[in-house]
Amino acid sequence: MKLQPDLIPDTQMVSAYGPGYVEINGVRMTASCAFAPQSPPHPWNVAAAELLEAAHVEVLLEDPAPEVVLIGTGRQQRLLPPAVMRQFMLRRIGWEVMDTAAACRTYNILAGEGRRVVAALIVE
C-alpha cells in the first residue's frame, strides 16, 4: 500500500509497504528494520516474532529513550515473550505490538505528531 504522508523535513516516514517490503522515505527495505523520526532505518536482525529476545529490544531503547516502541510482527500480530516485555517495563517505556502494516500506519501518525517513537518492523 502506498502512503502519502505530509512531508516533514528531516523526518523518517513510511512511504509504502507490502508483502516482503517496507519503504521509508522512498528507500525499500526487504528485511526487518528499525528506525525513528530522526534516525534512518537500520537492519534489525529479527526474522520472526517468535525469535525475538531481550537483546533485540536493547538496541531500540538507546538514548534518547523513546516514549513508545511500535513492534510490527509480520503479517499477523503476535505477543511478545515475557523477557522482552520486561525490558520495556523496567525502563518505563511504552510499547505496542501489532502486525507490520498497522505498525507502519501508526508510526506515521505518531511521528507526524512529533512523538519520540521507534518502529521495529519484521518484514516477512
VOBA-1610 file (N, C-alpha, C; in pm, whole numbers, padded with zeros to 5 digits, always signed):
BEGIN
Met+00084-00117+00000Met+00000+00000+00000Met+00089+00123+00000Lys+00060+00215-00085Lys+00134+00341-00095Lys+00071+00441+00000Leu+00153+00505+00082Leu+00104+00606+00175Leu+00147+00743+00124Gln+00070+00844+00153Gln+00103+00980+00114Gln+00105+01068+00239Pro+00207+01054+00324Pro+00210+01135+00445Pro+00247+01280+00413Asp+00209+01371+00504Asp+00259+01506+00495Asp+00409+01498+00517Leu+00485+01560+00429Leu+00630+01553+00441Leu+00679+01649+00550Ile+00752+01596+00642Ile+00811+01675+00749Ile+00961+01670+00724Pro+01025+01785+00706Pro+01168+01785+00673Pro+01251+01705+00774Asp+01346+01629+00721Asp+01440+01550+00802Asp+01372+01448+00893Thr+01254+01402+00857Thr+01184+01302+00937Thr+01165+01175+00856Gln+01201+01062+00915Gln+01181+00932+00851Gln+01033+00896+00858Met+00972+00872+00742Met+00831+00834+00736Met+00817+00710+00648Val+00719+00627+00679Val+00690+00511+00595Val+00614+00562+00473Ser+00672+00539+00356Ser+00609+00587+00233Ser+00530+00478+00162Ala+00558+00351+00191Ala+00483+00240+00132Ala+00518+00113+00208Tyr+00432+00013+00194Tyr+00461-00120+00250Tyr+00379-00222+00173Gly+00421-00345+00183Gly+00350-00454+00117Gly+00418-00585+00152Pro+00371-00695+00093Pro+00432-00824+00121Pro+00581-00823+00086Gly+00665-00845+00185Gly+00808-00856+00163Gly+00886-00726+00161Tyr+00822-00613+00193Tyr+00898-00488+00194Tyr+00829-00381+00279Val+00911-00286+00319Val+00867-00162+00381Val+00952-00054+00316Glu+00892+00058+00284Glu+00965+00167+00221Glu+00965+00288+00314Ile+01084+00337+00347Ile+01099+00453+00436Ile+01160+00566+00354Asn+01086+00675+00341Asn+01130+00790+00261Asn+01178+00746+00122Gly+01106+00653+00063Gly+01138+00609-00072Gly+01245+00502-00082Val+01304+00462+00031Val+01408+00358+00031Val+01343+00225+00071Arg+01348+00129-00019Arg+01284+00000+00004Arg+01372-00090+00091Met+01313-00143+00199Met+01378-00237+00289Met+01308-00372+00271Thr+01385-00476+00244Thr+01326-00609+00223Thr+01357-00704+00338Ala+01415-00651+00444Ala+01443-00730+00564Ala+01399-00647+00684Ser+01388-00711+00797Ser+01345-00643+00919Ser+01434-00523+00947Cys+01372-00415+00995Cys+01447-00292+01019Cys+01387-00214+01136Ala+01464-00121+01187Ala+01420-00033+01295Ala+01460+00110+01258Phe+01380+00205+01301Phe+01408+00346+01272Phe+01323+00435+01362Ala+01359+00561+01365Ala+01288+00662+01442Ala+01278+00786+01355Pro+01199+00883+01396Pro+01184+01002+01311Pro+01316+01068+01273Gln+01413+01070+01362Gln+01540+01134+01333Gln+01654+01034+01309Ser+01621+00906+01297Ser+01722+00802+01273Ser+01683+00720+01152Pro+01767+00715+01050Pro+01733+00638+00931Pro+01724+00489+00963Pro+01656+00414+00877Pro+01640+00272+00902Pro+01773+00197+00905His+01780+00101+00995His+01897+00014+01001His+01846-00129+01020Pro+01924-00226+00977Pro+01881-00366+00990Pro+01850-00401+01136Trp+01745-00478+01153Trp+01706-00530+01285Trp+01702-00680+01268Asn+01797-00749+01323Asn+01820-00890+01297Asn+01717-00980+01365Val+01591-00965+01326Val+01483-01049+01378Val+01404-01101+01258Ala+01409-01231+01236Ala+01341-01289+01120Ala+01195-01321+01147Ala+01160-01345+01274Ala+01023-01381+01310Ala+00998-01342+01456Ala+00873-01311+01487Ala+00838-01264+01622Ala+00874-01367+01729Glu+00862-01493+01696Glu+00892-01596+01798Glu+01041-01606+01830Leu+01125-01544+01748Leu+01270-01543+01772Leu+01317-01418+01846Leu+01224-01330+01879Leu+01256-01205+01945Leu+01307-01229+02087Glu+01421-01168+02119Glu+01483-01182+02251Glu+01506-01045+02311Ala+01535-01041+02440Ala+01559-00915+02511Ala+01672-00835+02445Ala+01774-00901+02395Ala+01887-00832+02332Ala+01843-00755+02207His+01743-00806+02135His+01693-00737+02017His+01626-00605+02054Val+01566-00602+02171Val+01496-00482+02218Val+01595-00379+02271Glu+01703-00424+02327Glu+01802-00334+02388Glu+01847-00226+02290Val+01869-00261+02164Val+01916-00163+02066Val+01808-00059+02033Leu+01683-00089+02062Leu+01574+00004+02035Leu+01558+00110+02144Leu+01618+00084+02259Leu+01595+00169+02376Leu+01711+00261+02408Glu+01804+00275+02316Glu+01921+00359+02339Glu+01882+00506+02344Asp+01972+00587+02398Asp+01946+00731+02411Asp+01938+00796+02275Pro+01848+00890+02256Pro+01746+00928+02354Pro+01637+00822+02360Ala+01595+00792+02480Ala+01494+00688+02500Ala+01362+00730+02436Pro+01298+00638+02366Pro+01169+00670+02304Pro+01057+00673+02408Glu+00948+00741+02372Glu+00827+00735+02453Glu+00758+00601+02434Val+00758+00556+02309Val+00688+00433+02274Val+00763+00362+02161Val+00760+00230+02166Val+00818+00146+02060Val+00704+00068+01996Leu+00694+00077+01865Leu+00595+00001+01789Leu+00666-00119+01729Ile+00617-00237+01758Ile+00676-00358+01703Ile+00578-00421+01606Gly+00619-00425+01479Gly+00540-00490+01376Gly+00586-00635+01364Thr+00496-00728+01389Thr+00534-00869+01399Thr+00510-00948+01271Gly+00505-00881+01158Gly+00483-00952+01032Gly+00338-00943+00989Arg+00294-01044+00918Arg+00157-01043+00864Arg+00051-01053+00972Gln+00086-01115+01085Gln-00009-01132+01195Gln+00049-01074+01323Gln-00041-01026+01408Gln+00003-00980+01539Gln+00040-01101+01623Arg+00153-01091+01690Arg+00198-01197+01780Arg+00237-01132+01912Leu+00220-01203+02020Leu+00255-01150+02152Leu+00405-01158+02174Leu+00456-01071+02258Leu+00598-01071+02291Leu+00626-01167+02405Pro+00745-01228+02407Pro+00784-01311+02520Pro+00795-01224+02647Pro+00769-01282+02764Pro+00776-01205+02889Pro+00909-01134+02911Ala+01021-01194+02874Ala+01151-01130+02894Ala+01164-01003+02812Val+01102-01000+02696Val+01106-00882+02611Val+01019-00772+02671Met+00900-00807+02717Met+00811-00708+02779Met+00875-00649+02905Arg+00949-00731+02975Arg+01016-00685+03097Arg+01113-00571+03067Gln+01181-00576+02952Gln+01275-00470+02914Gln+01204-00335+02908Phe+01086-00333+02851Phe+01010-00209+02842Phe+00962-00164+02980Met+00913-00257+03058Met+00861-00223+03191Met+00970-00167+03282Leu+01088-00228+03279Leu+01197-00182+03364Leu+01238-00039+03331Arg+01227+00000+03207Arg+01267+00135+03165Arg+01150+00232+03157Arg+01031+00183+03185Arg+00909+00265+03180Arg+00890+00328+03042Ile+00905+00244+02941Ile+00885+00284+02802Ile+00763+00208+02750Gly+00673+00280+02686Gly+00554+00216+02632Gly+00586+00134+02508Trp+00504+00036+02481Trp+00521-00046+02361Trp+00385-00091+02312Glu+00378-00111+02184Glu+00259-00165+02120Glu+00305-00271+02021Val+00232-00380+02017Val+00263-00489+01925Val+00144-00504+01831Met+00172-00505+01701Met+00067-00517+01601Met+00127-00576+01474Asp+00043-00608+01378Asp+00100-00655+01252Asp+00180-00540+01189Thr+00271-00573+01099Thr+00362-00474+01045Thr+00289-00363+00970Ala+00183-00395+00896Ala+00108-00291+00824Ala+00049-00189+00921Ala-00011-00236+01028Ala-00068-00145+01129Ala+00041-00064+01197Ala+00156-00125+01221Ala+00268-00052+01283Ala+00317+00060+01192Cys+00319+00037+01062Cys+00360+00142+00966Cys+00265+00260+00974Arg+00136+00233+00972Arg+00037+00342+00975Arg+00044+00417+01108Thr+00053+00345+01217Thr+00059+00407+01349Thr+00185+00489+01366Tyr+00297+00437+01318Tyr+00423+00511+01325Tyr+00409+00647+01256Asn+00354+00649+01136Asn+00341+00775+01062Asn+00258+00878+01139Ile+00154+00832+01204Ile+00071+00924+01283Ile+00152+00981+01399Leu+00218+00894+01475Leu+00294+00939+01592Leu+00413+01026+01552Ala+00484+00987+01449Ala+00598+01067+01403Ala+00550+01203+01353Gly+00436+01205+01286Gly+00379+01330+01237Gly+00338+01424+01349Glu+00309+01366+01465Glu+00274+01447+01583Glu+00398+01493+01659Gly+00516+01451+01612Gly+00640+01489+01679Gly+00674+01405+01800Arg+00613+01288+01812Arg+00638+01199+01926Arg+00773+01129+01911Arg+00833+01091+02025Arg+00958+01013+02024Arg+00919+00865+02012Val+00907+00820+01889Val+00862+00685+01860Val+00972+00610+01786Val+00979+00481+01810Val+01069+00392+01735Val+00981+00285+01673Ala+01006+00255+01546Ala+00938+00145+01479Ala+01040+00033+01460Ala+01001-00086+01499Ala+01082-00207+01476Ala+00991-00302+01400Leu+01023-00323+01273Leu+00933-00394+01183Leu+00993-00524+01132Ile+00919-00631+01152Ile+00959-00760+01095Ile+00900-00768+00956Val+00986-00785+00857Val+00944-00796+00719Val+00953-00942+00679Glu+00840-01001+00644Glu+00837-01143+00606Glu+00838-01158+00455
//
